[in-house]
Every structure is written in C-alpha cells, then in structure tokens.
Amino acid sequence: MKYKLLTLLLFLIPCLVEAEPDVFKLDGKPVPTIVAKVNGVSIYSIQLESEFISFKLRAQFQGEKISPSEEPIIAREVLKSEIMKEIITQKAKSLDIEISPEQIDSQIQGIEDKFPNHTAFITALAFQRMNIKSLKKKIESTLLEDELIRHEIAPKVKLKDDTVKNFYNTNKSQFMKPALYRIRHILISTIPSPQKSADEASHKKALHMTRMINEEAKAKAEEVLQKVKTGDNFEQLAKEFSEDEVSKQKGGMLGDLHPGSTIPEIAESMVKLNEGETSNIVSSSFGHHILKLDEIVPSVLIPFKEAQSDILNVLMKRETKKLFKEYVVDLEKTAKIEIFI
C-alpha cells in the first residue's frame, strides 16, 4: 500500500506537536475551499493541502526545498493526480465495486501499528491535515483502484509467446549470478576505543587498557600469520586460534561471498587472492583477519527456466500499467472537469 509518508512522519513526531493549522496558501495567496470538480463532485482544499504537504515532506526528506514561487505549479500537478483518483473512484463505483469496512480497518491498523502509540498516529495525521475519516477515504480510493485494475485491466493483459524469452535474451546481463569467493578466516578480536568520560583519569586508564589489549591482539595475529606462512594447516589454526565462535568450528569457513555481501575490508582483500592463497593481516572494526580463498565460484547465467516466472511477473506489471494509463486517459476524455486554482 502507498502510505509511506505516514511512516516517514514517525521521524518528525517531535516537531509535529508544535505545528499549528493555518489557512492553506500557495505563494502567499489563500486557496479556495473547492479547488476542482469532477462530474459535479467537489475536491476540497483540505484534500489538496494534505497531498501537497506529503509532496513537500518527501522533497524535504530527499534534501530538496520548494520555493514559494514553485508552490502553485506543484499544487496544480498534485491536483491533477487527485482529479485522476476521483475519476478512477467514480468509475469503480459505477461498476458496483465495493470495499468492505473490514478491509479499510485492516489497512488503518497496519499503518497505526508502525507508530509508538495511538496519540503519535493521530498527531501525524493531523500534521498532514487528515483524520481517521479522511484516511479511510484515501484507503478506499486506493483499494478501489486496485480492484478496478483487477476487474477491467488484468483480464486484457496478454503477452506474445516469445516476449518473455526475448526479454531474457536481450537482457542476459541482468540474469548473471555474481562470482562468489569461498572464504575462510581466522579472526583475532580487538575492542573499540572507550567513549569520552567526564572522569579524565578513568578515561586515560581505559584508553591504556584498550591499547594494551589491542596490541596483544595484533601480536597474536602476527604470530598466527607466521604459522600460516610456514605451511601449518589453515583449518586447524582457525579451530585453535580464531575468535569467531561460529566459523572456527568449520575451520574458519565464512561461506561463498560476493563483494557486496561482506564487510569492505574483507571484500577488498578477497578479490585480490588466487585460489589457495592466504592474505596478510586484514584489519576491520571486528579485529584482525587472516583470509584464505579456497575457490572462486565463477559468475554464471541463471537458466531461463529459473528466471522465467520473475520475468513474466515484471512484464505483466509493465503491460498492466501501460493499459491502465490508456484506460484512465479515455475516462478523462469523457469526464467533466472544472479547476478553480
């Protein structure tokens, strides 16, 4: 469901309690109570204001700022979207499509559950110039659109027999499994530096202890590295010296990794190794690692049969979106639309 903005408001709750409702203005000019009509049904300024606030919050979250002179232009685009939603809602209702109160209540509960409490939820709604009633209407509109697509568009979505295979053949780079590195490691743990303390003497003592422990860890790692270099069995060394309690039982085995699935320090080092090679000491926030590359599992193309259903889903969604857009454009042509801003 498309209610991410309400969840975004979670981060803004401390500020919301200070927000006071004001007359809705665009570039300093008051907005009329009714901003548009669709087949005689009014769209009110409070509805436009709610969606306009949503737009501004998303822009703010992305580090963008809307100037007052841009407000009327953006508001008209937001209003166009609200007009299309009203056209879709009217069409769905004309086909006797209904959404049960239980469906709507379930969606509302799912949204409210993301908030720490009911008060925070209501506060977020109020900040967006909404209440439970208007949220129910918004949810009903979204569900009606989903049902309209299911009734009117989905049955008409057809793909040619070779469409899926052609997409696979022309986009094979998207279906490559990345090369994997079968990695073992020996970890000698370190501890982080202590946080700053008001007691300077205690802080210095903690720093000294940390330095001693980490120097001992580095010395131990160098000692184990020498054993690796002189040919001692890596798996046995891992079982004896590694402080990674999970992997040490498996001879230090971390598994089949690709660079994006592990910490940067290990990723950078492992891709430079040849099969059977071991690394020098690799330091990370966890401590000092010694790596061994058992095997490189080559990048392979995912077989068509494995990718077929995913490709079909993607192409069906694309075609559905395309047909629905055309469907709504046709509805718009026959609708009586009046805009007052």
N, C-alpha and C positions, 0 to 999 in steps of 0.2 A: 504494500500500500504506500501511497505517496504522502506521508505525513512526517517526513524527516525534519521539517522546520520546527515542529513542536519539540522534538527531541533536542535539536540544536539549542532551543531556549533553555534547556537544563543548565547550560554553561552561563546563562545570563540571568538566572534567577535572582542573585544578589542585587542586580541593578533594577529588576522589574518592579520591585515594591516601591521604587521612587518614581516610576513612570506614571504620569497623570494624563487621563484622556483630554484631548483638546479638539477644537474644530478641525476637521480634515481640510488641509490646504495643499495646493500644488503651486510651487513657486510663489508662495505668499497669498494666493488667491483662494477663497473658500470654494469648496466643491458642492454642487447642488445635491439635494437629498436623493433624487433619482438621476442616475448617470446614464442609463440606457433602458430601452425596452425591446423585448424580443417577442414578436407576435402578441403584443399587448401586455406581456409580463414584465414587471419592473425589476431592474437590477439597481440596488441601493448603494449609496456612497459608502456605507459601513462595510459592505461586502468588498468593494473595490479597495477600501482602505486596508482591510485585513490582508488581502493578497499583495498590496503594494508594500506593506510592512514586511511581509515574507520575502519579497524580492530584495528589499533593502538589507535585510538581515543576512541573506545569502551572499549578497555583494560584500557586505562588511566582513563576513566570515572568510571571504576569499581575498581580503585586503583591498577591496575597491571602494571608492567613495562616489556617491551620486550628488552632483551639484544641484542647487535649486532650479537652475535653468533646464536641467535634464528631466526633472520630475514630470512635467506634463507629457512629454514624449513617451517616457517609460510607462506612465499611468495609462495612456491610450493603448499601448501594446498589451498591458496586463488586462485592460478592459476587453480587448478583442478576445483574449483567452477565456474570460468569464462569459462572454457572449456565446462562444462556441460551446462551452459547457452547458449553458442554458438550452441551446438548440438541441444538443445531444440528449439532455434530460427530457425535454418535451417529446422528442421522437421516441425515446424508450417508453415513456408513459403512454404514448398513443398506441403502442403495440402491447399494452397491458403488462408490461414488465414491472414487477414489483420487488421491492427489497423488504424483507421482514425486519421488524424491530429487533429481533434477537440477533440478526446479522450485524446490524448497526451497533448494538450494545456491546457485542463481542469485540468489534474493532475499537470502540472507545476504551474498553477495559484494557486492551492490548497497548494502547497509547499511554493510558494513565499509569500502567504498571512500570513504565520506564522512568517515572518521576518518584522522588523520595517519599512524597505524601500527596494527599488529595489537594491540600492548600497550594502546594507548588504547581500542581497541574492546573488548577483554576487560575492562578496568578499568570501562568504562561499564556493561557487562553485569553485572559483579559488584556494582556500586553499586546496581543495580536488582534485586539478588538473583536474577540469571539467569546461565545459562551457555549454551554452544552448544546443548546438548541441549534445554533449555527454550525457547530461541529457535526452534529447529526445530519444536517442538510448537506454539508460538504462530503461526508462519508457516503450518504445515499447517492449523491451525484456521481461519485467515483465508481460505486458498485453498479449503478445503472449503466454507466459507460462500459464496464466490463461485460455486463450481461448483454448489452446491445451488440457488442463485438461478437460475443458467443453465438447469438441468435442470427445476426444479419451478415456477418463477415466471414467467420470461421468456416461455415459450410461452402463458401465460394473460393476458398484458398486452394489453389491447385498448382502443383509443380510438375514440370515435364519429367519424364522418367530419367533423363540423363542430367538433370540440373544438379543434383547432389554430387554425382561423380565428377562433373565438370568443375564444380567449385573445389572439390578435393584436388583435382589435377592441376588447377591453376593457382592453388594456394598451399602447395606442399610444405613451404617453409613454416607455415603455422602449425603443422602437424608433426614436427620433429621433436622427439624426446631429447632433452639435452644430454650431453656426455656426462657420465657420472664417475666419481672418483671414490674407489673403495679404500677408505682411510682408517688406519689405526692411530692411536696416540697414547703417549704417556704424559700425564699431567702432574706437575708439582705445583700445588696451590700456593697462592700468595694471599695477603689480606689487604683490604683497602686502607688508605690513609685515614686516620681518625678525623672526625669533624672538629671544627674550631670550638674550643671550650673557653668559658669565661675564666676558668682557673688556668692561668698560663703555665704554672708549674706542672699540673696534671697533663696538660696538652703536650708539653715538651716530653714528659715521660712516656706518654702514649706514642708519640712520634718515634722516640728512640726504640721502644719495643717493636713497633711496626717495622722499622728499618732493620733491626736485628733479625726478625723472623723472615723478612723477605730476602735478606742477604743469604740466610741459611738455605732458603728455598732455591735461590739462584745457584748456590754452590752444589746443592744436591742435584739439580737439573743438569749441571755441567758434568757431574760425576756419572750420572746415568747416561748422558750423551757419549761419554768416553767408552762406556761398556757397549753401547750400540755400535760405535765406530770400530771397535775391536772384534766385532762379529758375534757378540752374545745374542741369544735368541730374543727377538723383539717381543714376542708374545709372553714369554716367561718374565722378561723385565717389566712388562706392563702389569702382569699379575702381582709382581713383587713390590714395585715402586709407585705405580700410578695411584693418584689420589682421587681419580674419577671412579667412584664406587660402582657405577653402573657398567662402564665399558671394561674395567680391569678384569672382571670375571670372564670376559670374552676375549682376552688377550689384547685389550685396548681397542677393539673394533667399534668404530663410530657408525659404520654403515656406508651405503652408497650416497655420496653427497654431490650436489652441484653448487657452484659458487654462491648462488642466492639462498641456499638452504643452511648455511652455517655462518659463523662469525667472520668478519672481514679478514682478520689476521690469518685464520686457517685457510680461508678461500684463496687468499693471495699466494700463500706458500704452496698449497697442494697442487695448484695448476702448473707449477714450475717443476714438479717432480716427474721423473720417469718411473715406470712400473718397477717395483722392488727397491726403489730408493728411499732413503730417510732424510729428514730435514735437519738443519741445525735447530737451535732453540728458538721457538716462536712464542713471543710474549703477548699476552692478552690480559684483559681485566680479570680473568679467572686464574691466571698464573702463567707458568712456563710449560709449553707443549713441545714434545718431540713427535714428529709425524712419520708415518710410513705409508707409502702408497702401494697397496697390494696389486691393484688392477685398475685400468681405465676401461669403463664400460662405454663403448662408442655411442655417439648420437645415432638414433635410428628413427626411421619414418614410422609413425603409427599406422598400422594397416587400415585400409579403407573400411573394413567391416567394423573395426573398433570405433572409428570416428563417425561412421555414417549417421547414427541416431542424433549425435550432437549437431552435426551439420544440418540435418533435416530440421531440427528444432530452431536453429538460427535462421534458416531460410524461410521457414513458415512464419516466424515472428516478423521478419522483414516484409514479407508479402502481405501479411495481415495489416501491418502498419500502413503500408502503401495503399491498400484497398480502402482502409478505414478513412484515411486522409481524403481520398477521392469521394467517398461516401459523404463525409461531412461537408465538403465543398459543395456538393449537389444540394444538401439540406440548406446550406447557407443561401444559395441562389433563390430558394423559394420562401425564405423567411422574411418577415417584415422587421427590419432592424432600425431602431432610432437611437442615435447617440447624442448626448447632451453636454459633453465636455470637449 
